Amino acid sequence: MASPVASFPAKIEKTQYRGWSAYRLTNGLVTLYIAPEIGGRAIQLQLGDQEYFFINRDLAGKVLPPEQNNLKSGWANYGGDKVWPGPEGWTSDNQWPSIPYYILDGSKFDSEITVNHAAEVAVKVTSPKDPRTGVQFVRTFHLFANTTRIKVEQVMRNISKRRIRWGIWHVIQNDAADASDPSKPNPELYMYVPLNPKSQHPGGYAVMFGDVRHPSYQVVADGRMLRIHYLYRVGKIVADSNQGWFAVVNGQKNIGLVENFEYFPDREYPDGGSIESWNDGPGIISRGPFDQILADDPKKTPYFFESEGMSPYATLEPGEEYAHPIYWSPTRVTNPVHDAVPAGLISEPLSGKAEAGRVTLHGSFGVFVPGTLEAVFYSLMGEELSHESLQAADPREVVKLETSVAVPPEAYRVSIYVRDAEGENRGFLGNLILK
């Protein structure tokens, strides 16, 4: 396969991020920092100069040993992203007892660069073997030229001599502090979860922790979407979402991150769902055999919001592996989000009015590749009638479409595509019937 024209070539280097040793993967659009010495996590994701992930400033640059990261001393929550076995619980060996859990969350992971050229760079991190769960995690972060889309391979390996059964539980801690005053929570942070019309949960989702009437959760779009508004008040939900995506949007910065994954309708999921979220905030929650009190104190209960993806259960014999890849696509976008498509996030769906041989097009989007918006007109039978270049599009800017264009006499509909620098069609953002 031919390499893409590297207008934004991929690069990788060893560096420092806030005092931690890290790999820096970048292409000039998006930058990812991987910190092997603190649980092999992606510690930060950036689009241009905008940062997405929560960082615990009190732990910046620190690498705590197990005697300072355990149940008695407390959890060293560095921030960033992480991967755990699911489900969480405390009543049987079929549940993971959660953090602090040094081996899989806080220890040093092995690391190596596996791909390094202008079209793609990748780094692999491998956890120590965990005898309690029987699990070893291997993740490989891939960053490509000319796009913000990042692939995260996630592999769970059975390193024990017994059969094990877990799901792969992936967690991103999104920065939920006010952009202008970090001593306050962000009032414009939202998560969007498409709901399964055949959900096992009444209303499409279930409250796992916190008040069942928690004001963070609102079903919108005629029951098709769960909109989660981050509030500094503890709460957690699970949804058996079947659309293969969710998105988090910071309305103060106008940045969004969509995560894509494959959903398996005929398989069982830990907690009964493919997507979970966690509001870090004060309150009392039941963990089953005990209650947990979260203090109303940002030092002890920081401003972060977890967007979480869960794989189906995988039953593994000794030496077997299970893979569940995910994809991250950051972009500039505004609230609300109506849909996610391969070309980008849709904030204001395409609309327009045709009259006197022209159509006025409106819409607001976030794209994943730099290029050009193009209008393609079709006849009633699907024949392509004309292509009209509209405007430049860049992932680092909100794409606002408001333009008027001539309509071919036989046009029945128009679609808006993103064309990249090589002229490739990278997907459509909207479709409009003209008559």
HELIX and SHEET records of a PDB file:
HELIX    1   1 PRO A   36  ILE A   38  5                                   3    
HELIX    2   2 ARG A   57  LEU A   59  5                                   3    
HELIX    3   3 PRO A   66  GLN A   68  5                                   3    
HELIX    4   4 TYR A  102  GLY A  106  3                                   5    
HELIX    5   5 PRO A  202  GLY A  204  5                                   3    
HELIX    6   6 PRO A  270  GLY A  272  5                                   3    
SHEET    1   A 5 LYS A  11  TYR A  17  0                                        
SHEET    2   A 5 TRP A  20  THR A  26 -1                                        
SHEET    3   A 5 VAL A  30  ALA A  35 -1                                        
SHEET    4   A 5 ARG A  41  LEU A  47 -1                                        
SHEET    5   A 5 GLN A  50  GLU A  51 -1                                        
SHEET    1   B 6 ASP A  81  GLY A  86  0                                        
SHEET    2   B 6 ILE A 164  ASP A 175 -1                                        
SHEET    3   B 6 PHE A 304  MET A 310 -1                                        
SHEET    4   B 6 ILE A 275  ASN A 279 -1                                        
SHEET    5   B 6 GLY A 235  ALA A 239 -1                                        
SHEET    6   B 6 TYR A 205  PHE A 209 -1                                        
SHEET    1   C 3 ASP A  81  GLY A  86  0                                        
SHEET    2   C 3 ILE A 164  ASP A 175 -1                                        
SHEET    3   C 3 ALA A 314  LEU A 316 -1                                        
SHEET    1   D 5 ASP A 110  HIS A 117  0                                        
SHEET    2   D 5 GLU A 120  THR A 126 -1                                        
SHEET    3   D 5 VAL A 135  PHE A 144 -1                                        
SHEET    4   D 5 ILE A 150  ASN A 158 -1                                        
SHEET    5   D 5 GLU A 321  ALA A 323 -1                                        
SHEET    1   E10 ASP A 110  HIS A 117  0                                        
SHEET    2   E10 GLU A 120  THR A 126 -1                                        
SHEET    3   E10 VAL A 135  PHE A 144 -1                                        
SHEET    4   E10 ILE A 150  ASN A 158 -1                                        
SHEET    5   E10 ILE A 326  ARG A 332 -1                                        
SHEET    6   E10 ILE A 255  ASN A 260 -1                                        
SHEET    7   E10 TRP A 245  ASN A 250 -1                                        
SHEET    8   E10 LEU A 189  PRO A 194 -1                                        
SHEET    9   E10 MET A 225  HIS A 229 -1                                        
SHEET   10   E10 TYR A 217  VAL A 220 -1                                        
SHEET    1   F 2 GLY A 283  SER A 286  0                                        
SHEET    2   F 2 ASP A 291  LEU A 294 -1                                        
SHEET    1   G 4 ASP A 339  VAL A 341  0                                        
SHEET    2   G 4 GLY A 344  GLU A 355 -1                                        
SHEET    3   G 4 ARG A 358  VAL A 367 -1                                        
SHEET    4   G 4 VAL A 399  ALA A 406 -1                                        
SHEET    1   H 4 GLU A 384  ALA A 393  0                                        
SHEET    2   H 4 GLY A 371  TYR A 378 -1                                        
SHEET    3   H 4 ARG A 413  ASP A 420 -1                                        
SHEET    4   H 4 ASN A 425  ILE A 433 -1                                        
END                                                                             
